[in-house]
Amino acid sequence: MGEKVAFRRTLTEADVPLFIGTTWDVNPLHTDEVYCNATPFKHRIVPGLLTASLLTHLGGLWAFLATDMEFHFLAPVYVGDSITAEGEVVEFDDQSGAVLLRCKCTNQNGRDAFRTEVLNESQSAVKPRRHCQQ
């Protein structure tokens, strides 16, 4: 309980088309700067699931597989933003192996862009590994 891990990554111009090539998320909010100039965002935004996917690194550090999560997108993320992905173990049940993580992604200005709680309630959940702290 209370174990935390975090890492920071700057999302680059190359990250967006690689992600779109995998997901086929061709929303003009991610692909068309001219279109975006007429929106409240003013510039292309990074796909929300690209930002959320940064949290999979945390799951890998803890050997954690999610069985349930709910996304809360709070602010746009732009190419060039440096995102800090953070996770904290807020519940751990020794008997069932259930683990609940509270996670968020924050931009370089300290603004939360994304929040979620991630649950693993299966028997495959493992206790977070202390040596994976970064």
Secondary structure as GFF3:
##gff-version 3
##sequence-region A 1 134
A	DSSP	beta_strand	4	10	.	.	.	ID=ss1
A	DSSP	alpha_helix	15	23	.	.	.	ID=ss2
A	DSSP	alpha_helix	28	31	.	.	.	ID=ss3
A	DSSP	alpha_helix	33	37	.	.	.	ID=ss4
A	DSSP	alpha_helix	48	53	.	.	.	ID=ss5
A	DSSP	alpha_helix	55	61	.	.	.	ID=ss6
A	DSSP	beta_strand	68	69	.	.	.	ID=ss7
A	DSSP	beta_strand	72	73	.	.	.	ID=ss8
A	DSSP	beta_strand	82	92	.	.	.	ID=ss9
A	DSSP	beta_strand	99	106	.	.	.	ID=ss10
A	DSSP	beta_strand	112	120	.	.	.	ID=ss11
A	DSSP	three_ten_helix	130	132	.	.	.	ID=ss12
###
